[in-house]
Amino acid sequence: MTKYKFPKHFVWGASTASHQVEGGTLNQWSIWELSHAQELARTAEQRVGHTPEWEHIKKQATDPNNYVSGKGVDHYNRYREDFDIVKSLHLSAFRFGIEWSRLEPVEGVWDEKAVAHYLSYIKELKKRNIEPFLNIWHWTMPTWFTDKGGFTKRSNLAYFDRFVQKIADEYGHEITYVITLNEPNVYSTFSYTTGEWPPQEKNMLNFFKVYWNLTRAHK
């Protein structure tokens, strides 16, 4: 067996996305899940039936309940237990996201309880000598932001900038590594070209607008 030796300070880590693990989120994606679960279950074979694992996942893939994140794995409340597992795996880093819709559920109004939650979250990682890697955006947005057109409008970047500034003000002193956007190309493609993700558009003009504005948001 070939043995590989990694540098002494090589960072081994795991990653999550807030909406996918926290549970109890209210954003444009969670609303879309509730309204499209039946359709997603009905069309499951058409979308993923070609995979070799289809017979093993068919039951789960055709169950509408499995398309609603709901409580997820309740990571929002059980993060300490999860971090203990991360530590037991001898990982030295953990990438996580901050859910915009939790911090700013209403335009211009910060939920200070949620702000404090993520500070505790970061400190619990550091307490275990796990390096926190903060990911600012992973596809989800507050509903008030999407009601304004989301990233299709350049002027809306001001709202995203305000969110980023809040993160910097609240957590900047605790964080060394920051990832701005998770796979903006994937989001733009599946949401505005193939129409598989919310808002399920097939609009090349909006695809280019969103991709360009996300690029500007990164800068």
N, C-alpha and C positions, 0 to 999 in steps of 0.2 A: 504494500500500500504506500502510495506517495504521501510524504509528510510535508506540510506547508508551515513555514514559520512566519508569523506576522510580527511587525515591529512592536517594540515594547509598549508604546503608547497608542497602538491601534485601537480605535473606538468600536466596540461591539454594542449594537443597540437593537431596539425594537421600536415600532411606531404604531400610532393609532390616528384616527380622525374623530374629532369630537362627536359629530352627528352619528357616526357608525357604532360608537361604544357607550356614550354617556347615558343615553336614554332620556326621555322626557323633553326633547328639544321641540321648539316651535319655530320653524323656518319655512322657506319656500319648498324645501325638499320633503319635509314631514307632511305638509299639506298635500303635496302631489302624491305621496305614497298612499294616503288614505283614499284619494279620489281615483287612483289608477290600479289599486291592488288586484281587483277582479280581472281587469284586462291583462295585466302582467302575468297572472296565473294562467289565464286562458291561452295566451300566446307563447307560453314557456317553451313548448316543444318546437315551435317555429323558430324561436330565437336561439335555443341552446340544445335542441334535440340531437344535433350532429355530433356532440361531444361523446367520447368513449364512455364517460361516466353516467350518461343519461339514465340508464336503467336503475342505477343506484340512487340517483337524486330526483327521479321523476315524481315521487310522492311529495317531497318537500317543494319542488319547483312548481307544482300545480296547486299548491295550497296558498290562497290569498293572504293568509295571516303572516306568511313568511316574507311578504313584501312591505310590511309596516314595521319600522324600527321600534316604535313603542318605547318600552322600558330598556330595550337593548340588553346589554349585560350589566346595566346599572353601574357603570364605571364612575359616574358622577358621585355616587355615594360610597363605592367600594374601592376607590383608587388606592387607598393605603394597602389593602389586601393584594391588589394587583401589583403594586410596587414591590411588595415582599416577594412575589413570584418572580418579577424581573430580577431582583437581587439574587434569588436562589438559582437563577440560570447563569449567574456570573456575568451579566451584561453591565456595561459601564455607561450606557447612554439610553435615553428614551425620548423619542420625538412625539410631540403631542400638539393638539390644536386648541385654540381658544374660540369658543362658539360666539360669534358676533351677536347672534340673536339673544343670547343670554346676557351679555354685557349691555347691549342697547336694544331692549325689546320694543321700546317706543322711541321714535326719532328724537334725539337730543336728550334722552333721559337715561342715565346710567344706573344699572342695578348694582348698588354697592355691595349687596350680599354676594352676588356672583363675582364681583371684582375681588372680594376677600377670599372667596373659594379658590380661585385660581392662584392666588398668592400662597395660600396654604398648600395647594397642590405642588407648586414648584419647590417649596421648602421641604416637603416630604420626600421629594426626589433627592434633593441635595443632602438631606439627613442620612440617606442611605448611600451616599457617595455615587449617585447616578447623575450623570451630566444631563441637564434638561436642554433639549433642542426644541425651540418654540416655532411652530408653523402658524403663520398668521391666517391664511385662508385656504380652505379645502372644500370649495364648491358650494357651501351653504351661505345663505344671506337672510337677514331679517325680512319679513314680508313687507314692511313699509319701504324697504329699499327696492325690492323688485316691483312694488306698485309704482315707483317712480321711473321704472325702466331698467333698473339694475345697471349692469356694465355695458348696456347698449348705448348709454349716453355719457359722453366725456365729462359733462358737468357734474355727474354723480360721483366722480372720483373724489370730490371734496368730502363726501360722507365717509368714504373708505379711508381717506387721509386722517380724518378725525378719529376714527376707530384705531388706526395704527398709532397715532399720537397718544391715545389713551393707554394702549398697551405699553408704549415706551415709558410713559410717565409712571405707570403702576408697577411694571415688572422689569424695567431696563436694568435696575441695579442688581437683579438676581440672575439675569440671563447673559450668557456669552454668545450663544449661537442662535441665529434667527433665520428661518426659511420664510421668504415672503409669500410665495404662491405655490400650491401643489398642482402640478400638471395642468397649467392653463390651456394648453393645446388640447388635452383630452376633454376637459370640460366644454370648451368652445365647439369641438367637433361633435360630441354626443348630444349636446343641447341645442345646437343650431344648424347642424348639417345632416346627421342621421336621424335626429328627432327622437332619440331614445330616452333622453333625460329631460327633466324640466328645464325650460318650458315647452319642450317637444316641438321646436320649430325646425323647418327645413328652409332656411333663409340665409343664403350665402352673404348677403349684405350685412345682416346682423352678426353672422359668424365673424366677418372681418372686423366689424366694429368692436365686438366683445374681445376678440383676440388682441386687437391693437390697444384697447383701453386697459386690458389686463397687463399688457407690456408696459404701458405708461405707469400703471399702479405699482409695478415691480420697481421701476426706477425711482 
